[in-house]
């Protein structure tokens, strides 16, 4: 296989995984009248209570305005709340509400089931290796997003 063919196969795999997760996660969230973006933001606030809007945007490599809009919708739905940081009153820390807890459990169960399904043909060592490799790729993608478009 040539490098160009390998690159195409890798990009196609990223796309298939992304579209599969997006479609299935969106369908699971629709019964709760949540968008994909709202689900991703809620899951991340639930996993990191006390995070900030800026931290979420950086971690997810998402435009800060898009994060702000999604968080506003989650606040209006009563799923997250902002608390002022005791160390710096200018900083607003994000926390899931009590009413978000059942939904966070459902999201976690969905995520586990989806990952189990797509990795079902991998051995445990292969799955661990994939996780480490994807973490490195994710770090590279974050660096690239900070630098601007990739150059040929």
C-alpha positions, 0 to 999 in steps of 0.5 A: 500500500502506498503512503497516499492509499494509507492516508486515504484509508486512515482518513476514511476510518476517522470519518466513519468512526466520527459519523457513526458515533455522531449519528448514534449518539444524536439519536440517543440524545434526541429522546431527551431533546438534546443536540449532539453538541449539548450531549458532548458538553454535558458529558465533559462537564460531568466528567470534569466538574469545575471546568471552565468554558475556556477549558472545554473549548480548548480540550474539545477543539471547538470554537468558544462561541459554539461552546458558549451557545451550547452551555447556555442551552444546557443552563436553560434546560437545568442540566448545568450550573455556573459557580464563581471560583472562590479563588478568582470571582471572575472565573465561572466554574461549570457543574452538572446539576442533580437533575443531570445525573441520570442523563450523565449515567445514560451517556456513560452507558451509551459511550461504553456500549459504543466503544465496546461494539466498535472495539469488539474484535480487538484484544485487550492489548490491542485496545490499550495500544489503540487508546495510547495511539489515539491519545497521541493523535489527539495531542497532535490534532490539538497542536495543529488546531492552535497553529492553523491549517496543515501545510502540504 
